[in-house]
Amino acid sequence: MKKLFIIFSLSSILLFGCTPSTQLINSWSDKENTPQEYKNIGVAVLFPNSSNRYITERSIVDELKENGIQAMPTYDVFPMAGKLNELIKDPENPEKAKEFIIKKVTENNIDALMVVTLFNQITEERWVKDRNFNFGGTGYYGTELEGGGSYYDYYSYSLGTIHDNGYFTDKSTYFIECNLYDVASEKLLYRTQTKSANVKSIDEESKKLANIIVKELAKNKVVQK
């Protein structure tokens, strides 16, 4: 009995110890969509921490390019999340935000827009001094897997709600949503939701996240290479 208990304990440690820190929890794609080749997919990661946003956008763009899909980061195109007041004088007027987003998309010849945002977070009540592991901070914002709406509606909503809540510990679980929109039709083509736990390196986790996003993109044949 003692041997069985030891074997069970070791098996449990190995099983839970090997659980990936970033995992896919949901995926959806428009089955009526005809895959097409995009010349320039804009990747917009809405994390309030500028360094984490830059790193994650670069990771996703690099992964897309490695898979034969043309893409660009939007770090220098769109403003920081949580700074909607600096973007427009009247942040309560959604039409102005819409006009700005459409203008930037058009100026940069973006024919599809991928928006990545934090939609939920579970954190231990323990503060730390290092902010390197702070993905971002919002209240709960999740969307149904089968959803509508345009890319500028989703972007402007996320931009206005994301804010910096302070210093987050690595004892956190982050739920991240990725939406891909066709710019011409404004249709949502693809959505994934992932979970990241105990993040210790944004560089490593951003690559894992990018791999999941692009792998599901290919699996669902959303984009033609």
N, C-alpha and C positions, 0 to 999 in steps of 0.2 A: 504493500500500500504506500509506503514511504517513497519507494522508487517511482511508482506511478505519479505521485504528487510532484516529485522533482521534475520528472519528464514533462508533466502538464505545465508546470511553472516555467520551465525553459522554453517550451513551445509558445506559451503566451507572450513571453518577453520577445522572442524572435518575431512572432506575428505582429504584435503592436509596434515593435521597434522598427519594423520595415515599412510601416504605413507611410506613404508619400506625404510630404508636408503640404503639397498643393495637389488637389484632386478635382476632377470634373464631377459636378453634382447634377447638372441638367444641360440639355442641348436641344435646340430646335432649329429647323430650317424650313423655308417656304418650299413645299414640294411642287408647287406649280411654277416655280421660278426656272427659267431656262438659263443655265450657266453661261456667262459671257466673260470675255477677257477684259480686264480693267487695266488701263494704262497707268493709273496713279491712285492707289488707295491711301487716303489720309488716315493716320492713326492718331487719335486723340485720347490720351489717358488723363482722366480728371481726378488726380490726386493733388491735394493742396501743398504737399511737400515738393518743391520744384525739382530737387535732385532725384527723388523717387519717380517723379513723372518722366523726367528725361531718360533715366535708365530703363524704365519699363517700355517707353515708346521705342527706344533704340532696339531693345530685345525683340519686340514684336515685329518691327520693320525688318530686322536682320533675318528673322525666322521666315518671314514671308518671301523675302528675296532669295533665300537659300532654296525655297520651294518653287522658284520660278514665277513669283507674283510680285509685280512692281508696286512699291509702296514708299511713303515718306512720313517722317515724324511731323507733328504739328506744333511742337514746342514753341517755335518762333512765329507760328501763324496765329494761334489762338491765345487769348489771355489766360492767366492763371485761374484755376478754379477758386471760387470763393471771393473773387474780386470783380463781380459783376458791376458794382458801383463805379469802378474805374473804366469799365467798358462803355457804358452808356449813362447819360445824365439822368434818365428816368428808368431805373431798373424794374419798375412795376409795369412798364410798357413792353409786352412780349414782342410786339411788332418790330421794335428797334433792335432787339437782340436777334430776331429772325433775319432782319436785313443785313446785320453785320456778319452773321455766320454764313449766309448765302454769298455775300460779297467775297469773303475770304476763301470760300470753297471754289468759287468761280475764278478768282485771281490766280489761284495756285493749280488750276486745271485738275482738281480732284474729282474723279468720277464715281468714287465710292468712299464712304466715310465709316471708319470703325471707331466706335466710342466705348471706352472702357471706364467703368466707374465702380466705386465701392457701394454696395447696397445694404450691407448689414455688418455689424461688428460685435463680437463678444469679447470683453476684456476683463481680466482680473483687476480688482481695485488696488492696484499697486503702481505707483509712479516711478519712473526712471529718469535719469538725466539725459540719456542719449536718445536723440530723436531719429537716428538713422533707420529705425525699423518702422517708422510711422507711415503706413500706406496712405492714410487720410482719415477723415472722420465725418460721418453723416449720421443722421438718425436712420431708422429703417427706411429703405427705399428699394423695393423689389418690384418687378413687373411680371405679369403672366408670360409664360413662354410663348404663347401665341398672341402676339400683340400687334397693334398698328401704330399710327403716328409717324411723323416725319423725323428725319435726322436732326433738324434744327429745333424741333420741339423737345426732343429727348436731350439734346446737348444743352439748350438754354435752361431747361428745368434742372438738370444735374449741376450745371454751373452755378445756379442761384442757390442751391441747397447745400452743396459741399462746403465745409468749413473746417478749420483746424481746431480740434478739441484739446490739444496739448501734447503731453509726452506719453506715448503708449509703450507698455512693456512688451517683451517678446512672448509673454504668456497670453497671446491674443489669437482669436480666430477671425479671419477676414473673409467675407463673402463678396466676390467680385463678379460683375456682369459685363459681358462684351456683346455689343450690338453692331451688326454690319448693315449699312444702308446703301441702296443704289441711289445716287444723287439725282439722276434724270427723272426717275419715277417716284422718288422719295419713299420707296417701299423698304420695309424691314425684310432683309433676306435671311438673316442668321443670328442666333443668339446662344451664348453659352453662359453658364453660371458655375463658378468654381469656388472652392474653399481652401484657404491657406491657414495653417495652424503653426504656432511657435516659429515664426519667421525670424531667422538669425542673420540672413544676408539678403538684401534686396537684389543684389546682382544674381544670386543663384535662383531665388524665387521668381524673378522676372523672366528668366530663361525657361523655367518650368511652366510658367503661365503661358508664355509665348508658344511653347511646344504644344500644349493642350489646345490652345485656340486654333492654331494652324492645322493641327492634326484633325480636329473635328471639321474644320473648313473643307479639307480635302476629302474626308470620309463622306460628308454630305454632298459633295460635288457642287458646292455653292459657286465657285469661281472656276472659270476655264483658264488654264495656263497658256 
